[in-house]
Amino acid sequence: EPPTQPLNQQQQASPPPLSTPKRSNLRDALQRLELKTAAQPAEDQSTEGDMPKQDSAGIYEITSKEQHSALLKANPDKLIVMKFTAGYCQACAALKPKFRAIVNDPQYKDMPIVWANFKASPNNKAFFRRLNVLALPTVHFYDGQYGLEENFQCGPAKVEMLVQKLTQFLDSRVDPMTKRLMPPSYHEGTDAPAKVREVRIGDELITQEHIDFLREDFPFFEELT
């Protein structure tokens, strides 16, 4: 019987194949993994020159991710109410006058609110997905320096819901005397919860089960939390 041939270096270095679909899917998914950080303004990606222009109603018209980042960066102490629309979207067109009526409502005149409209285009389609804008029209509430607070679809029939969410936020976060945005409050004696950042692969949310799997099976991820 001929002697067994020793494995060459390439064979010795090759890891065993991932035999289960779970491992294979996760390996492929890790290559596509994107953290949901797009909603946070990046200091090195925006400048004063990127600031969007305001229309006659005072609504900032955003057309790029740089303008989106610049607007958030410039307003760390404001509530930014931003709707996402497209020129081809009939529901967006129907929402426009109703949204403008809210902007012009006298009760919001002295409130720390910035109003914005982010119009879709082929150049920012991928950025919309990163912001988890999956349907139009959608509305985001950005809680100043604390980042994204609300993300909800808002067609013309859901304007009442928009007003309710806006009222709840202002009642709980705006000082009635100074009309300034106050920091989030928590129960006395407890620490403020950390801002949770979602991690998604496509439409699937990465859970603690995925994290545990990585920590146990891949030494590189032992410190992953």
Disulfide bonds with the S-S distance in Angstrom:
Cys89-Cys92 2.47
